């Protein structure tokens, strides 16, 4: 639950879809923007007087006396934004319909074989949500609908179901539901033979649960009701009251999150207690759910490790004396670090990201030169080979592979020009079979688009990769519009992925680029460590260097250069508009983390304690001073800012609504010029936006229409 819009490729694709911004000069400027009341509060420490005039805006979150006033203010900002942008409603509708038409409404995922059943999701025409199904034994068997989320979501403005764990005997389904978009879930259990949803309900929970092999014991993760921290792992017996569930593990360190899973061999259930820079893993024989979890290796300072199991051994991926990680193994009955044996040594030019164990193979996800490589190791022959992808910039990952005894590897692939594709890869004969490529209704020809890998030079001489895509005919004369996306936190690598939503702008002459800035992990673990804590400003200067490079190479100009980032990427946006306001014509900051010092001082806010290793703890003066030197809210200036659109959600659990609201209020107070400054608060959603597959298009269409309007003025 980091300040990232999502986990995995799916959520990155969503993040890069919602991307435009801008502002313009027109008759709408006569509308008066809301003016927030100023109530000075000193929020400083270490002898520093730090006045926050808008601290009162957190009262809705804190349930304070000004809660209603906060809601009234946010609604006033929404009305202002709606009025200012009223003249692009028609264009917005046009773009919405255009984007919606590129979504195959009647669609189905590639079936995945698991324990004798083929599982898949499908969508029906006009429906917002997935229908989760399975077939027994073969794809010609009758369909069994497990959950129809369209029916379940009725009467809910937001509805998300996650988890989906089927018991080993295939009779029970556990799943987690969030109806507020605050990532606080209730876990339910459904009998797949009778259709009954049991009275068992576990709340508050994370969408992480695992069945023991006895088919009646469910382990799940319980959240703290206030901070949302994953604090406990509990054991639930079918048919009992969740109030009686026993806590089998409790995390006392507020810097750690808990992750619950079952290894592919189905032999072990594991708990991973992980902070940003360290971890500790516990394991339990899945056939003996009444036993206690045992630790593999007690946590060590600045050491992370991950495990999978194969033939009585744990495969251990660790950064112990290996910055870019190395692969080790140890017997399951001798797990302490002194028994670990190295299989693959550390390499300075290759980052080991994941290990995936199968009966006769293991697959490594390696990152070299910023790109993912999938390396297959055959246990019997002791031979290695790589899966070839053949494009200069792309995104690839191991997909859903629940079967342990198989020679087929399911992997997913996409690039800036290649739609999302799923393959089965035969690890014995090295052949692949395309199972499905995302269909783009209305026609799409990847040959009409060009993608490049560029290199900018940061102010300290570091080379920063840039992935870019544009349509053939794009003129590099400095007059074309270009959108630059960035994130750069938590070691989250931003790979180049396809989205149909981007086509509306590419087809109108835009280029889209990703700056692979430090703070991510594209170029290895050092790339991450050089963009965090007391080196965080490298993230911002890298992004600025990428923008300046694209201007210098005449891909665009400052008149046509735009930037987008969300969550921690919204912090990036806030920092670069303070540091180089004239470089950008327009910027969108979505759910932006912009009041770094205040948030990191408040341990009642979700995420804060877990992220001291990412940002620092401002209770330490050095960290306080450094954070304050770049925090967007603390560095608002009396300058002419680019056109800005700031988006937040009232129920956001990761970046609270009051951070962007305060930031906008302070910029309104201090900024020069008449460029637009707009705040849009979704009063029903949280960090990830709308839940329906069409609803989120409204936001994308609005932003894209606004951006197009800016370009023509």
N, C-alpha and C positions, 0 to 999 in steps of 0.2 A: 504493500500500500504506500508506495512512494509517490512523490508529487509528479507522477507521470500519468498521462491520460489513459494509459492502458498498458497490459502486459502482452508480450508476444507480437507476432507479425500482424494479426488481425487488428489489434488495437493501434499499432503504429499506422496502418493504412487509414484507419478512421481519423487519426490525429492529423495526417497530412492532407486529408480531404477538406477539413474545415478551415479554409485558409485565406481569406482575403480581407482587405481593409481599405480604408481610405477616407477621404473627405473632400469637400469641394466648396467652391465659392458660388453661391446662388442666393435666391430670394429667401431661402429658409433661414438664413442667418439672422433674420429679424425676430425669430423665436427666442425667447429668453431661456437660457439654460438654468437648471435648478442651482440654487446656492445653498450649500450645507452650513448649518449653524456651527460656530466655532466655540468649543468648550475646552479650554486648555487643561491638559493633564501632563504632568511631568512623568515620563516613562523611562528616564535615564537611570544610569547607575555608574559606579566607579567614579563618582564625582562629576559626571557629565550631565548637564541639564539638557534634557531632550524633550521638547514640548510637542505633544501630539494633540492638535486641535480637534481631531475627529475620532478620538478613541471611543467616544460614546456609541459609535456605529456597531460595536461588537455586542450591544445589548440584546439583540435578537438571539444570538448564539449563547450568550451568558444568561438569558432569561432575566435581563435587567429591567429597570423601570422605563426605559425608552424603547422597548421592543416595538411597540406600535409605530413610534416615530421613525424607526429604522425602515420598517416596511413601507411607510408612506413616502419616505425619501427615495427608496429604490423604485417604487412605482412611478414617482415623478420623473426619475431619470429614464425609465422605460417609455413614458409618454413623450418625453422630449426627443428621444431617439426615433420613435415612431413618427413623430411630426416632421422632424428634419428629413427623414428618408421617405416621406409619403410619395414623392414624385417618382420613385423607382419601383413602386409596387407592381406595376405591369411587367416591367423587365424581370423582376423577381419571379413572378408567376411563370413567365416564359422559360426562365432558366430552371425552375423547379420541374416543370413538365419535361424539359429536355433531359435533365439528369435522371428523373424517374423513368423515362423511356429507355435509358441505358441499363436499367436493372431488369434482369430476367425475372418476371414476377412469379411464374410457375417454375420452380427450380428444385433441385435435390442435390444433396452432398454425395460424395463418393462413399459407398458403404464400407464400414470397417468391421472385420471379423474379430469377434471376441467371445471366447468360450462357447462356441457353437452357434452364435447368433450374429447376423449382419445388422449393424446399427447405422442409422443415417438420420438426417433431418431433411425435411422438405418444406417448401413454401407454396402456398396457393395464391392464385391471382387476386390482387386487391387486399391480401391479408398482411398485417404488419409483422407477425411473429412466426417463429418456427414451429413445426409439428415434429416431435421426436418419435421415431418409429424403429421397429426392428423386424427381422424375418428369421425364422428358425431354419438352420441347415443350408439354405440356398436362397438365391435372389428370386427364384420362382415361387417361393413359399408365400402363404397369405401374410398380409401386413398386419402387424400389431401396433396400434398407436399407444405409445407410453404416456406422452403428455402433449396436449394441444394448447400451446401457450396463448393462442388467440382467444380461446374460451376462458382461460384462467386470468387473462389480463383485462377482461371486461370490467368496467367501472373503475379501473386504475389508470390515472394519467401516466404513471410510470410503472413498468413491470419488468423485472429481470429475474430469470431463473438460471442458476449455475450449479455446478457440482456433478450431478447425474452419476451416481455410483450404484451399479447393480450388484446384488449379493452373489456370491459364488455359485449358488444353486439356481440363479437366474430368475428368482421368484419375487424379489423385493427391489424397489428403486428408492434410493435416498436422494433428495434434491433440496436446494436452498433457494429461497425467494426473498427479494428486496423490492418493496413497493414505494420506497421513499427516495431512492437514489442516494442513500447515505452509506451504502456498503455495510449495513447492519442487517443480517439475514436471519430468517427462520428456516430451520431444517425440518422437512416433512418426510414421511415414509409412505410409499404406495405399494399395495399388494398387486403385482402385475397379473395374477391369475384371476382375482375377483374384481379388480378395479377400485377397491376400497383405499382411501387415504386414511391412515391410522390417526388416532388422536395424539399420538406421539408428536411433540413439537418442541424443538430445541431453539431457544432464543435467549440472549443475542449471540449470534454465531457468525463465523466466517464460512464461505462456501467450500470448506475443506473437510472431507469426511472419508472414512475408509471402513469397509466391512472386514471383520475377522472371518476366518474360514469356517466358522461354525454356523454362519448364516443368521445369527440372532444377536450378535454383538456389533454395535456401530461405534467407532471412535470418531469424535468430532472436535472442532476447535471453537472455544467460547471466547467472545470478545468482551472487553471491558465496556459497560454500557455508556460511559462518558468519553473516555479517551479513544475507544475503538481498538485499543491494543489487543493483540491476540495473546491472552494471558494463560489460558488453561487448555489442556487436552482432557476431554471427558470420555467416559465409557458409558454407553447407553444400551440397555437390554430391551428388546422389542416388547411393547405392551406395558412398560412401566412408566411412571411419572418422571419427567426429566428433572424434577426437583431432587430426585433421589440418585441422580447420576453421580458416579464417583469421579473425582479428579485424579487422573493417573499421572499427570505432570503439570506443574505450575511454574511459569517463568517469573522469576523475581527481578530480573534485570530489565528495566524499562527501555533499554536500548535495543532489545532483541524482539524480533517477530518469530512466531511459530509457524512452521509449515508441516503439514501432515500428508503422508503418501504411502502407497504400497509399491514395492519394487516389481519390475516386470515379471520376475520369476514367480511372483505371488507368494513367496515364502515369508517375506518380512514386511511389517508395517514400520515406518520410520517417522520420527519427529526431528525436524531440523530447527534448532533454535539459533537464529542468525542475526547478528548485527551487521553493520556496513562492512566492518573489517575483521570479523571473527565469527566462528560458528561452532556448534556442538551438536552431534547427531546421536539420537537414541534409537534402539531397534527392539522389536518384539517379534517372536515367532507368531505368525498370523494364525497358526493352528492352536495356539495356547493363549487366548485373549485374557485369561485371568492372571497371567504372570505379570511381573513388573518389567517395564522398559529398562534396557541396559544401555549405558553409554558406549559408543565406539571409542572415542577419545575425548576426554574432558577439554573444554575450550582453552585455547592458547592465545595469547595476545597477538593480534594482527595475523592470525592464521585462519583461513577459511578452507573447508573441505566439503566435498560432495561424494555420495556413494551410490553404487549399484551393485547387484549381486550376481555372481556367475560361478556355477560349479563349486559351491562351498567356499568361495572367496568373495570378499568385498573388493570391488575396484574403487579406488579412492583418487579423486581429482583434487589436488591441493596446491596452495601457494606456499607451503612450508619450504623455506629456503629456495623458493622458485617464484619469482614475481609473476611470470606468465603462466604459472601452474605446470605441474608435471603429473603423470599418471603412476599410481602405485597400487599394490595389492596386499591383502592380508587375509589369513584364514578367519572365518566367521567366529571362531572360538578363541582367537588371539588378536584382538582388535586394537590394542594400545599402539601408540606411535612407534615404539621400539621394534615392533614386528612388521612394520610397513616395508615392502620391497619395491624398489623402483622398476617400472616397466618402460616408461617413456620419460627421458630426462627433460629438464627445462631447456627451452630455446629462447634466445633473446628476440628473435624475429617472428615467433609464432606464439599466439595465445591459444591455449587449450580452454575451450568454453564449456563443453559438455561431453559426457561419456554415456553411451547407450548400450547396455549389455543384452545380448541374445544368447541362445544356447551355444552356438558354434561361432559366434562373431561378436565383436564389439565395434561400435561406430563412434568416431570422435568428430566433434564439431570444432574445427580449428579456424583461427582467423589470421590470415597473412596478407599484408599490404592492404588492410582494411576490408578484405573480402572473406566471406565464409567458404571454407573447404570442408567437404565431408570425406573423411578417411575411414575406409573399411579394413578391419583386421580379421583375417580368417584364422581361427584358433587352431584348426587341424593342420593347415599347411604353413602356418606362421608367416603368411604373406600379407602385404598391405597394398592397397590401391586407392586412388581418389575418384570420386564421381566428378565428371567434367561438366561445366556449365557453359563456357564459351562466350560470355558477354563481358564487356569491360566493367559494368557496374550492375549489381543485382542483389536480391535478397533470397536466401535459401535457408531451410531448416528441416530437421527431422520432424515428420508429421506424427500422426496417431499410429502407434505400433503396439497394441496391447498384447499380441501373441509373442511368447518367448521362444518357442521352438519353431522357428521359421527362417527361411533364407531370403525372404522378401523384405525389403526396406521401403516403407512409405515415406516419401519426402515431398516437400512443397517448394515451389520456385516461382519467382516473379522478378521483374525488373521495371525500370521506368517506362519501357515500351511493351513488355511481355505481360499479358494478363496472368492472374494467379493460376498456377497449374499444379496438379498433383500427379505424382508418378509412383509406380511400383518398380523397384530396382532389385534385380536378381543379384545377390551378393556373391553367387558362385560363378555365373557366366558373364557378369558385368553388363548385362543388357537391361534396358529400361522400357517401360510401357507407360505411355501417357494415358491416364485414366480420365482426366477432365481438364480442360482449359476453360477458364471463366469466359462465358459467352457474353458478348456485348451486342445487345439488340440494336438494330439500325445500322450495323456494320462498323467494323474497325479494322484498319490495315496498319499493322505495326511498321511496315516499310515506309509509311508516310511520316515517321517521326525519327528523330536522331537523338541519341544519348551519348554523352561524353563524360570522361573523367578528367577533371582539371585540378591544378595545384596552385594554391595561393601561398604567399609567404607572410607569416605573422611578424609582428614587430620585433620578436626575439629571434627571428630566423627560422622558426619551425615551419615545415611544409604542411599545409592544411588541405586535405582532399575536398573536392567539390564534385558532386554528381549533378548533371544537368540534362534536361530534356526539352526539346522544342520541335515544332513542326518544320518539315522541309519548306524552304523559302524564307525562313527566319533570317532577317538581315542584321548582321553585326555592325551596325552603324551608330550605335548609341541612342537610337530613337525607339527601341522596342521595350515594352514593359517586361519586368522580370520579378518573380516572387522568390525570395530566399527563405528557406525554412531552417530552423535550428533547434536543438534541444541541449545536449551536452551536460548531463548530470547522471549520477548513480552508476556510472559505467554502462549506461544503456546505449547500445550502438544503434544508430539510425541508418538502416540499410535502405537501398533504393527499391521501392515497391511501386506497383501499378495501381491506379485507381481511375475508374471511368469518370468520376466527378471532375478530375483535373482537365478532361478533354474540352470542356466548355470554354476554358480560358486558353488552352493551347491552340484550339482551332480559331481563336480570335486574335492570335498573334503573340501570346505570352510565352515566356520561357519559365520553367520551374526548376529551382536548384536546391540542393541540400548541402549545407555546410557541415562537414564531419568534424566538428570542433572538439577540443579537449574537454574532458569531463565525461565524454562517452568512452567507449573502449575499442573503437574501430581499429586503432593502430597498436593495440596491446595494452597491458595493464598500466604501463607508464603514462599512456594517453589519458587514462582516467585519473591517476594520482596527480598529474600536472594540471588538473582542472577542478580540484576540490580544496576544501579547507583554505589555507593561506595562499593557495595558488588559483583560487576561483576566477580571478580576473582574466586568466588566460582564455577561459571560455568566451568572454565578451570580446577581447581583442582579436581572437581567432575569427569570430563572426564578422567583425568590422573589416578585418583583412580580406575575408572572402567577398564582402560587398564591394570594397574598393577595387579588388582585382577584377570583378565582373564589369565594373564601370571602366577601368583602365583598358580592358580588352574589348570594350565597346559592345558587350552583350546588352548593355543598357546604359542609363545615366541616372544621376540622382533624381532627376525629374520623373523617372519611370521605375525607380527601384523601390520594392516593397518587401516587407519582412513579416513573418508569422512565427509564433511559438506559443505553446500552451503549457500550463502548470509550471514546472521548473524552467521550461522553455519560455514561459511568460516572464519569469525573472530575467532571462536573457534579453527579451524585448525591452523590458523596463530599463535595464542597464545600458543597452546600446543607444536608446533614444536620449539618455542623459549624456552619454559620452560623445556621441556623434549625431546630434539631432538633424543636421543639414544633409546627412548622407541618404536619408530615406524620405520618400514622398508620402508613404503611408505605412502604418504598422498595425497589426492586430495582435493583441495579447489576450489569450483565452485562459480563463481560470488562473490568472497569473499570481505567482508567489512573489510579492513585491515589498512586503514589510518584514524583511528577514529578521531583524533584531527583535522586534516585539514578539513575533511568533515563536522564535527560538528561546525566548525567556519564559514563555507560558507553557508549562508542562501539562496543563489540562487540555491543550489542543491536540487532537490526533496527529500523529507522526512526529511530534517534536522530539521526544526523548530518543526515538530510534535514529534520529538524523544528526545527532551531535557529531558523529564521525564523518558526516558529509559536509556540514557547514561550519561546525565548531560549536562550542558552548559559550554563549556571550557572558556567562557569569565569570568567565576568564577575560581579563581586560584586553589582552592581545586579540582574542577572537572578536570581542565586542567592537573594538576599534576598526578591525579589518572589515567585518560585516557592515558596519555603519558607513564605511568608505565607498561601498558599492550598492548597498540596498536602495532600490529605486525610490522608495517612499522618502528616505532620508536625504536624497540628492536631487529632488525636484528643484529646478532652477527658473530664473526669470529669463527664459529664452523662448524662441519660436520653435515649438515642437512640430514634428510631422503630424499629418492627419492620423488620428488614433481612434480605434474602436476597441473597447475593453469589454470582455464577456465573462460573466460569472454565473453561478447557480446558488440559489438561496440555501439549498440543502447539501452543499458540497462538504464532504467529510475530509478532504485532503488539503484544499486551499480554501479557507473560510471566505465567504462572500465579502466580509468587511475589509479585507486587504485591498482588492481592486476598487471597492467603493471609496475608501479613504484616499487611495492614490489619485483617483479621478478628481475628487473634491480638492485635493491639494494642488494638482496641476491647474484646475480651473482658477484657483486663487492666484497662482504665480505666473502662469505662462503668458508669453507675448503673442501677438498676431491673432488672426481669425481662422486658423485651421481648425477643423472640427475635432471635438473631443466628446466621444459618445460612450455611454455605459449601458449595457444590456444585461439585465439580470433575469435569468429564467427562474420564475417563482415556484416551479414544480419539480425541477430536476437538480441534479448535483454535478459531480466532477465530470462524468462521462457524457452529459447531455441527454437527449431523448433516447428512449429505449427501442422504439419502433423503427423498422428498417426504412420507412419513408419519412418519418417525422423529422429526423435530423437534416433532411434535405432542405427544409425551410431555412435553417440557419445558413447552410452553404449557399443557397440561392440568394439570400439577402446580402451576404458578404460579397459574393461574386458580382451581383448587380451594382452594389455600391462602388466596387473597385472599377468596374467598367465605366461608370459615370465619372469617376475621378479622372480616368484616362482621357475621356473625350472633352474635358474642360481645360 
